[in-house]
Amino acid sequence: MMVQFILNGKETVADIREDAVLLDVLRDLGCSSVKCGCETTNCGLCTVWIDGKSRLSCSVLAAAAEGREITTLEGVEREAAEFGSFLAAEGAEQCGFCSPGFIMNVLAMARELEDPAIDEIKEYLSGNLCRCTGYMGQLRAIRKYMQTRGEGPACV
């Protein structure tokens, strides 16, 4: 079955199985930032944007991508690198396995929420698991990143 969608700004056509999940199709198309961690929608590693909204690609049938705009970390590299510098400055960089999904959610949150409180940030990112760092450094990095965007104070 053929499915046509926009992937990171480019028209894309993929020949898929009817039961294929979007995660597998995106990886087959070379989007190595999309990771498989749990296959149960519990870890956030497979986070992508579908029409600008964060979604877990392990829970979406690839056929549902028809006519949609799919964005992976490869499609927002400049923004991701900018936020990554804030993570590094707070000593909150990670091994890289969970980073792409986490960063995709942070960038989506920065677009959706204006001046979120710490509890709102924690709630928004509650589905992103990290085994490498403590979450406080990540929270400081998020607040500082959002402050540079004019969206809130830098204190945690």
N, C-alpha and C positions, 0 to 999 in steps of 0.2 A: 504494500500500500504506500502511495506517495503522500507526503505531507509537505506543505510549503509554508514557510514562515520567515520572519526577519530575525537573523541571529547577529547580535552585536552590530546592527546597522546594515547588514548585507542580506539581500534576498537569498534564501537557502531552500533547497529541495532535498528531502531525504527519503530514501526507500526504507520503510520500517515494517516490522512485524506488528500485527494488530494489538498485541499485548505488550509491546515495548513501552518502558517507562522513559520519560524525558531524560533523566539522568544518564542512562546508557546511550541514548542517541547523541546527546551533547558530547559525551566523552568520545564516541566514535567519530564525531565531527572535529575532534581536536581540542576541545575545551577541557584542558587538563585541570583547571581550577575547580571544576565541579567534582567533588569527592563523594565516595560511598563510605559512610561510616556505620550506619545501623540498619538501613532499609526499613525502618519502622517510624520515621518522622520524629525521632527523639533527639537528634544531635545537631542538626542545622548545617552540617558539612556540605550538603547538596543545594544550598540556597542559591536561587537565581531570581531574576525579576521577570515576571510575565506581565506585559503591558504596564511596566513600572512598579508593580507590587511584588514584594518578597513572597516567594513560594518555595516549597521543598520539592525539588525535581524528582525525588524518589517516589513521591505520591501522586504524580501527574502522568497520565498516559500521554505518550508522545503524540498520538492522534489529536489530542486537545490543543496542541500547538498550532494547528492549522489556522493561518491568517493572523497569528499573534506576533508580538514583538518580544523576543527572548533576549535578555541581557545577562551575560556572565561576567566574571571579574575581568576577563580579557577585553570586554567592551567598555570598561570604566577604569582602565589602567592608570590614567593620570590622577584621577580622584583617589583611587586606592593607594597610590604611592604617596600622595599628600597625607592621607590619614595614617599610613604606615609610618611616616616620619614622627607623628605624634606618639604612636605606640612605642617606637624605639626610644624616644626621648624620656618616656616614663618607665623604661625597662620592662615593657609589657609585650615585647615581640615574642612570637611563638615559633614552634617548629615548622609551621607552614601547612600542616595538615588541616587544621580547623580554621586557619586564618581567612581563606577566601569566603567561606560562608558567613563568618563573623563580620568581615569587612562589608560584604554585600548588604547585610542587615543594618550596619551602622550608617552606611551611605543612604539607604532607603529611609531610615529613621530621620536623618538630617533633612531629608526632603519633605517628610510628612509631618514632623512635630516641630513646633516652635517653642524654644526654651523649655524642653522637658525637665521635670524634676528627676532626681536620682531614682526614685521609685518607678517613674515612667520608663526611664532608660532600662532599668533592671527587668521590668515587665516585657518591654519590647524585645529584649535580647534573651529572654528566659529559655528559649529553645536552642541557644547556641552553647554547646558544651566545650570546655577547654580543659585539657589535662596538663598544660605546660606552665601556666602563669597563674598568679592570683588575680582575682577580678578587680581589685582596687586600682591597680595600675591601668587596666583597661578603662575603667570608669573615669579616671583622671584624664586619660588621653582623649576620650570622647568629649568630655566637657570642654577641654581646651580647644579641640578641633572645632566644636560647635561655636565657641566664642569667636574664633577667627572668621566664622561665617556670619557673625553678628546675631547669634541665636542664643546667647545665654552666658552666665557667669562661669568662670573657670574653676571655682572651688568645688571640691567633693566633700 
